[in-house]
Amino acid sequence: MGTLLASVIEAHDGAGRWQDFERVEATIVSQGDLWGIKGLPQDATPRRMSVWLHEQRASVEPFGDPDWHTAFTSERVAIERSDGTVVQERSTPRSSFDGHKLETPWDPLHRAYFNGYAMWNYLTMPFLLAAPGVAVQEIAPWQEGGETWRVLRASFPPSLATHSTSQDFYFGRDLLLRRHDYDVDVVGGFGAAQLVHDYIEGDGIRLPSKRRAYLRDATRQTVRESLMVSIDISDVHFS
């Protein structure tokens, strides 16, 4: 593990404590332009997100119906009732996005897959960067609002469901995550710059409670007029 990544992990609480936990639950409220573009307008109802920390597995509830929840892994996504009955499911869900562009409509299983992998990635960062198969290197620093942010570029393995193979993570002087850049492959690969702030603690682990994903232009600048996804995170509990 590189020196910067080791320091970043320590700033977010350290790998030792992270390894003590198996799961995290959080309340999320998600909005933004993307959902309307996809034909799935999102209301401001709080939902409960569950993420397994050491396997790529996630669930959110309610989803569509008060008795429904999602069941996500990289190889399967489903909508299930509270008794485990399957409402809808899809195997190899990533392939269902082949040929998609930003304007391509989504069905509920597309949304469930996107929510599952995205929130799994967000709630396991930055510890995910030290996982087997993830390669990181420090690149040139970035100037933002009078601050200098150090940047780690990560390359993710094909086995991991994520936005794109290459992603950049920006860290402030306190070594906490400030910004996350990626291309959203499942919607045609548009560039996103996600700004994160308002840190909270859940059982000693530090994580941002506000995530705002904007379009990113060719010069890596944030297009603040285009808020694609906003996520508010609260009531976080690790177990």
Buried (B, 14 or more C-beta within 10 A) or exposed (E): EEEBBEEBBEBBBBEEEBEEBEBBBBBBBBBBBBBEBBEBEBEEEEBBBBBBBEEBBBBBBBBBEEBBBBBBBBEEBBBBEEEEEEBBBBEEBBEBBEEBEBEBEBEBBBBBBBBBBBBBBBBBBBBBBBBEEBEBEBEEEBEBEEEEBBBBBBEBEEEBBBBBBEBBBBBBEEBBBBBBBBBBBBBBBBBBBBBBBEBBEBEEBBBBBBBBBBBBEEEEEBBEEBBBBBBBBEEBEBE
